[in-house]
Amino acid sequence: MRHPTDGVLRRLVDEPVGVADADREHVAACPVCLTSLASARADAAAVGAALRSDSLADPVTDIDVDAAWARLTAAQSRSTAVRAPARRRRWGAALRRPAVAALGFAVVVTGAGVAAANDWLPIFATEEIEPIAISTDLDLSAVPDLTDYGTLEVTGAEEPAPVADEAAAEELTGLDAPEVATLPDGVSGQPQYMAIGEVAATFTFSAERAEQAAAEAGEELPPVPPGLDGAQVRLTAGPGLAAVWAGDSGVPALVVARAVAPAAFASGADFEQLRDYLLSLPGLPEEVAAQLRSFSPDASTLPLPVPAEYATSTPTEVDGEDATLLASRDGFLAAVVWVEDGVVTAVAGSLSEGEVLSIASGLR
């Protein structure tokens, strides 16, 4: 079952008896919807407080609309000022981590060039994954943090959450949980199921912020092309679920995961122009930029950064689908990942390459 709409969640706040039982039961058991419901309640309380005035003789009929509007907009400004920096700190920190930064930046810059009109236009839909071998000698901390060049608004849960069982994971995500036909030696028992809703990130380029960031870093910003200021890219991924079998070493013995593949949309500018400009920003290692430029403009290949000193990547197949086999050089970890019909599936764990491939081929 899909998540109830925002309108249904708001009705749970204002008129709960008017919400269907099926929706009420879903929300009660869904961590993502409960979070959204709490946000709806907080918004309702804030609006109510801003519109209400104790000085009115009759708060219902004697309403000073101008004063109420002033209180409401002031409350919204304070709320945004409090929430936005925390969000930027969380995601700014995440984007500064080498692997996350490289992957996030890669998704933004590897779409096809299309002319965006006044609405979101699709520019990227994952059909395959291709590894990028990256040397750990590179200073990937220098990969530009997108929040230095605009605003980044993220919605959705940041981490997967445990759910009761397979059925709960499927209901939360709308995906079929992959079933392992035969567990490998050393893996036993029932898995813990995890789930996460859709996560979306909208990046809005700001010429002013980019110039400020460059000045603070003592660097020269490339000239901003006309019309690029305010251009937006929206990335979506998920929902997703995973079955996790615990291991003795603290590393999961086996993880089988499935998620809606990342997609991207653009608005406000020619995306190819935005992509090329982001690739020209100071601080991006040339080796990384060169590999990103090498991807074909078919808007379907998701780059996957792989630290060459610690892991290998090999092309393979899973049931006729192109896949990527990853393995740590010490032989302790292995994974295989592939995309089919817009859904990413991965099998990973403290297993051999042959074991993860066998499990992947036997999934039902």
C-alpha positions as CSV (number, residue, x, y, z in Angstrom):
1,M,0.0,0.0,0.0
2,R,1.3,3.5,-0.9
3,H,1.7,6.2,1.6
4,P,-1.4,8.4,2.2
5,T,-1.1,11.9,0.6
6,D,-0.2,15.0,2.5
7,G,-3.9,16.0,2.3
8,V,-4.9,12.8,4.1
9,L,-2.3,13.4,6.8
10,R,-3.5,16.9,7.3
11,R,-7.1,15.6,7.6
12,L,-5.9,13.3,10.4
13,V,-5.0,16.5,12.3
14,D,-8.2,18.5,11.5
15,E,-10.8,15.8,11.0
16,P,-9.5,12.3,12.0
17,V,-13.0,10.7,11.8
18,G,-13.1,11.5,8.1
19,V,-10.0,9.4,7.2
20,A,-10.5,5.9,6.0
21,D,-9.6,3.1,8.4
22,A,-7.0,1.6,5.9
23,D,-5.2,5.0,5.8
24,R,-5.3,5.4,9.6
25,E,-3.9,1.9,10.1
26,H,-1.1,2.5,7.6
27,V,-0.1,5.7,9.3
28,A,-0.1,4.1,12.8
29,A,2.4,1.4,11.6
30,C,4.5,3.6,9.3
31,P,7.6,5.5,10.7
32,V,7.7,7.7,7.6
33,C,4.1,8.7,7.8
34,L,4.2,9.2,11.6
35,T,7.1,11.6,11.0
36,S,5.1,13.5,8.4
37,L,2.0,13.5,10.6
38,A,4.0,15.0,13.4
39,S,5.2,17.7,11.0
40,A,1.6,18.4,9.9
41,R,0.6,18.8,13.5
42,A,3.4,21.1,14.3
43,D,2.5,23.3,11.2
44,A,-1.1,23.4,12.3
45,A,-0.2,24.4,15.8
46,A,2.1,27.1,14.5
47,V,-0.5,28.5,12.1
48,G,-3.1,28.4,14.8
49,A,-0.9,30.2,17.3
50,A,0.1,32.9,14.8
51,L,-3.6,33.6,13.8
52,R,-4.9,33.6,17.3
53,S,-4.7,36.7,19.6
54,D,-5.6,36.8,23.2
55,S,-6.4,40.5,22.9
56,L,-9.5,39.9,20.8
57,A,-12.8,40.0,22.5
58,D,-14.1,37.2,20.2
59,P,-11.2,35.2,18.6
60,V,-13.6,33.5,16.2
61,T,-15.4,36.5,14.7
62,D,-13.3,39.5,15.7
63,I,-10.1,38.8,13.6
64,D,-7.5,41.4,12.7
65,V,-6.4,39.9,9.4
66,D,-3.4,42.1,8.8
67,A,-2.0,41.5,12.3
68,A,-2.7,37.8,12.0
69,W,-0.8,37.6,8.7
70,A,2.1,39.5,10.1
71,R,2.3,37.1,13.1
72,L,2.1,34.1,10.7
73,T,4.9,35.3,8.3
74,A,7.1,36.2,11.3
75,A,6.6,32.7,12.7
76,Q,7.4,31.1,9.4
77,S,10.6,33.2,9.1
78,R,11.7,32.1,12.6
79,S,10.9,28.4,11.9
80,T,12.9,28.5,8.6
81,A,15.9,30.3,10.3
82,V,16.0,27.6,13.0
83,R,15.5,24.5,10.7
84,A,17.5,25.4,7.6
85,P,21.0,25.7,9.2
86,A,20.6,22.3,10.9
87,R,19.6,20.7,7.7
88,R,22.5,22.2,5.8
89,R,24.9,21.1,8.5
90,R,23.7,17.5,8.4
91,W,23.8,17.2,4.6
92,G,26.8,19.5,4.2
93,A,28.7,17.1,6.4
94,A,27.4,14.1,4.5
95,L,28.4,15.6,1.2
96,R,31.9,16.3,2.5
97,R,32.5,12.6,3.1
98,P,34.6,11.4,0.1
99,A,32.4,8.6,-1.2
100,V,29.1,10.4,-0.6
101,A,30.4,13.6,-2.0
102,A,31.7,11.9,-5.2
103,L,28.5,10.0,-5.7
104,G,26.2,12.9,-5.0
105,F,28.2,15.2,-7.3
106,A,28.3,12.5,-10.0
107,V,24.5,12.1,-10.1
108,V,24.2,15.9,-10.6
109,V,26.6,16.1,-13.4
110,T,26.0,13.0,-15.5
111,G,22.5,13.7,-16.9
112,A,21.7,14.4,-20.5
113,G,21.4,18.0,-21.7
114,V,17.8,19.1,-22.2
115,A,16.2,22.6,-22.2
116,A,14.2,22.9,-19.0
117,A,11.0,24.9,-19.3
118,N,8.8,26.2,-16.4
119,D,8.3,22.7,-15.0
120,W,10.5,19.8,-13.9
121,L,11.9,17.8,-16.9
122,P,13.4,14.4,-16.5
123,I,17.1,14.3,-17.3
124,F,18.3,11.1,-15.7
125,A,16.8,7.7,-15.0
126,T,19.1,4.9,-13.8
127,E,19.3,1.9,-16.1
128,E,22.8,0.7,-15.3
129,I,25.6,1.3,-12.8
130,E,29.2,1.8,-13.8
131,P,32.0,2.0,-11.3
132,I,34.5,4.8,-11.2
133,A,37.9,3.7,-9.9
134,I,39.1,6.5,-7.6
135,S,42.5,6.6,-6.0
136,T,42.5,7.2,-2.3
137,D,45.6,9.5,-2.9
138,L,43.1,12.0,-4.4
139,D,41.9,14.7,-2.0
140,L,38.3,13.9,-2.4
141,S,37.5,16.2,0.5
142,A,38.1,18.8,-2.1
143,V,35.1,17.7,-4.1
144,P,32.8,20.8,-4.1
145,D,30.2,20.8,-1.4
146,L,27.0,21.7,-3.3
147,T,25.8,23.8,-0.3
148,D,28.7,26.2,-1.0
149,Y,27.1,27.0,-4.4
150,G,23.5,27.1,-3.6
151,T,20.8,25.7,-1.4
152,L,20.1,22.1,-0.8
153,E,16.7,21.1,0.5
154,V,16.3,17.4,1.5
155,T,13.0,15.7,2.3
156,G,12.5,12.2,3.6
157,A,14.1,10.0,6.1
158,E,17.9,10.1,6.3
159,E,18.4,6.5,7.4
160,P,16.6,3.2,7.0
161,A,14.5,2.2,10.0
162,P,13.8,-1.3,11.4
163,V,10.3,-2.6,10.7
164,A,8.5,-5.6,12.1
165,D,8.8,-8.0,9.3
166,E,8.9,-8.6,5.5
167,A,5.2,-7.7,5.1
168,A,5.7,-4.4,6.9
169,A,8.7,-3.5,4.7
170,E,6.8,-4.3,1.5
171,E,3.8,-2.2,2.7
172,L,5.9,0.7,3.6
173,T,7.8,0.8,0.3
174,G,5.5,-0.8,-2.2
175,L,8.4,-3.1,-3.3
176,D,8.5,-6.9,-3.3
177,A,11.2,-8.0,-0.8
178,P,13.7,-10.3,-2.5
179,E,13.6,-13.9,-1.1
180,V,16.9,-15.8,-0.7
181,A,16.5,-19.4,-1.9
182,T,19.4,-20.9,0.1
183,L,21.5,-19.2,2.8
184,P,25.3,-19.7,2.4
185,D,27.3,-21.5,5.0
186,G,27.8,-19.4,8.2
187,V,24.5,-17.4,7.7
188,S,21.5,-18.6,9.5
189,G,18.3,-17.5,11.3
190,Q,15.8,-14.8,10.4
191,P,16.8,-11.4,9.1
192,Q,16.1,-8.0,10.5
193,Y,14.1,-6.0,7.9
194,M,14.8,-2.3,7.3
195,A,12.9,0.2,5.2
196,I,13.1,3.8,4.1
197,G,10.7,6.0,2.2
198,E,11.6,8.1,-0.8
199,V,14.4,10.7,-0.3
200,A,14.5,13.8,-2.5
201,A,17.1,16.5,-2.7
202,T,16.6,19.8,-4.6
203,F,19.7,21.8,-5.4
204,T,19.2,25.5,-6.4
205,F,22.2,27.1,-7.8
206,S,23.0,30.6,-6.5
207,A,25.6,32.8,-8.2
208,E,25.8,35.0,-5.2
209,R,26.6,32.1,-2.8
210,A,29.1,30.6,-5.3
211,E,30.9,33.9,-5.6
212,Q,31.0,34.2,-1.8
213,A,32.3,30.7,-1.4
214,A,35.1,31.2,-3.9
215,A,36.1,34.5,-2.3
216,E,36.3,32.8,1.1
217,A,38.5,30.1,-0.3
218,G,40.7,32.6,-2.1
219,E,39.8,31.1,-5.5
220,E,38.5,32.5,-8.7
221,L,35.0,31.5,-9.7
222,P,34.5,30.8,-13.4
223,P,32.1,33.3,-15.0
224,V,28.5,32.3,-14.4
225,P,26.6,31.8,-17.7
226,P,23.5,34.0,-18.1
227,G,20.3,32.4,-16.9
228,L,22.1,29.9,-14.7
229,D,21.4,31.7,-11.4
230,G,18.4,29.9,-9.8
231,A,18.5,26.8,-11.9
232,Q,17.5,23.7,-10.0
233,V,18.2,20.0,-10.1
234,R,16.0,17.6,-8.1
235,L,17.3,14.1,-7.2
236,T,15.0,11.3,-6.0
237,A,15.8,7.8,-4.7
238,G,13.8,5.1,-2.9
239,P,11.8,3.9,-1.3
240,G,13.9,0.9,-0.4
241,L,14.0,-2.1,1.8
242,A,16.6,-4.6,3.0
243,A,16.9,-7.9,4.8
244,V,20.0,-8.0,7.1
245,W,21.5,-11.1,8.7
246,A,23.7,-10.3,11.6
247,G,27.4,-11.4,11.7
248,D,29.7,-12.2,14.5
249,S,32.3,-9.6,13.6
250,G,29.9,-6.6,13.7
251,V,29.7,-6.5,9.9
252,P,26.5,-8.0,8.5
253,A,26.9,-11.5,7.3
254,L,24.5,-10.9,4.5
255,V,22.4,-7.9,3.2
256,V,19.9,-8.2,0.4
257,A,18.5,-4.8,-0.6
258,R,16.1,-3.4,-3.1
259,A,15.3,0.2,-3.9
260,V,13.7,2.4,-6.6
261,A,16.7,3.7,-8.6
262,P,17.8,7.3,-8.5
263,A,16.3,9.7,-11.0
264,A,16.9,13.4,-11.6
265,F,14.9,16.3,-13.0
266,A,15.9,19.9,-14.0
267,S,14.1,23.2,-14.0
268,G,15.0,26.7,-14.9
269,A,18.0,26.3,-17.2
270,D,19.7,24.1,-19.9
271,F,20.9,21.2,-17.8
272,E,23.9,20.5,-20.0
273,Q,25.1,24.1,-19.2
274,L,24.6,23.6,-15.5
275,R,26.5,20.2,-15.6
276,D,29.4,21.7,-17.5
277,Y,29.6,24.6,-15.1
278,L,29.6,22.4,-12.0
279,L,32.4,20.4,-13.6
280,S,34.4,23.5,-14.0
281,L,34.2,24.5,-10.3
282,P,37.6,24.8,-8.5
283,G,38.5,21.9,-6.2
284,L,37.2,19.0,-8.3
285,P,40.0,16.6,-8.9
286,E,40.7,16.5,-12.7
287,E,40.8,12.7,-12.7
288,V,37.3,12.6,-11.3
289,A,36.0,15.3,-13.7
290,A,37.5,13.5,-16.7
291,Q,35.8,10.2,-15.7
292,L,32.5,12.0,-15.2
293,R,32.8,13.7,-18.6
294,S,33.4,10.3,-20.2
295,F,29.9,9.0,-19.5
296,S,27.6,8.8,-22.6
297,P,24.8,11.4,-22.7
298,D,22.1,8.8,-22.6
299,A,21.1,9.8,-19.1
300,S,21.0,6.3,-17.8
301,T,24.3,5.4,-16.2
302,L,24.8,6.0,-12.4
303,P,28.5,6.4,-11.5
304,L,29.6,4.3,-8.5
305,P,32.9,5.5,-6.9
306,V,35.2,2.6,-5.9
307,P,38.4,3.2,-3.9
308,A,40.9,1.4,-6.1
309,E,43.4,0.6,-3.3
310,Y,40.8,-1.3,-1.3
311,A,38.3,-2.8,-3.7
312,T,38.0,-4.2,-7.2
313,S,35.1,-4.0,-9.6
314,T,34.2,-6.5,-12.3
315,P,31.4,-6.5,-14.9
316,T,29.2,-9.5,-14.6
317,E,25.6,-10.6,-15.2
318,V,22.7,-11.6,-12.9
319,D,19.9,-13.5,-14.7
320,G,20.9,-11.8,-18.0
321,E,21.1,-8.3,-16.5
322,D,24.3,-6.3,-16.6
323,A,25.7,-6.1,-13.0
324,T,28.8,-4.9,-11.2
325,L,30.7,-7.3,-8.8
326,L,32.6,-5.5,-6.0
327,A,35.1,-7.2,-3.7
328,S,37.5,-5.9,-1.0
329,R,41.1,-6.7,-1.7
330,D,41.5,-8.5,1.6
331,G,38.7,-10.9,0.5
332,F,36.5,-10.1,3.5
333,L,33.6,-8.4,1.8
334,A,31.9,-8.8,-1.6
335,A,28.8,-7.3,-3.2
336,V,27.0,-7.4,-6.5
337,V,24.6,-4.7,-7.7
338,W,22.4,-4.3,-10.7
339,V,19.4,-2.4,-12.1
340,E,16.3,-3.9,-13.6
341,D,13.1,-2.0,-14.6
342,G,14.1,1.0,-12.6
343,V,14.9,-0.9,-9.4
344,V,18.3,-1.4,-7.9
345,T,19.0,-4.7,-6.2
346,A,22.2,-5.5,-4.2
347,V,23.6,-8.5,-2.4
348,A,26.5,-7.9,0.0
349,G,28.2,-9.3,3.0
350,S,31.2,-10.9,4.5
351,L,31.1,-13.5,1.8
352,S,33.1,-14.6,-1.3
353,E,32.4,-13.3,-4.8
354,G,31.0,-16.7,-5.8
355,E,28.6,-16.7,-2.8
356,V,27.1,-13.3,-3.5
357,L,26.7,-14.2,-7.2
358,S,25.0,-17.5,-6.3
359,I,22.6,-15.7,-3.9
360,A,21.8,-13.0,-6.5
361,S,21.1,-15.6,-9.2
362,G,18.8,-17.5,-6.8
363,L,16.7,-14.6,-5.6
364,R,12.9,-15.0,-6.0
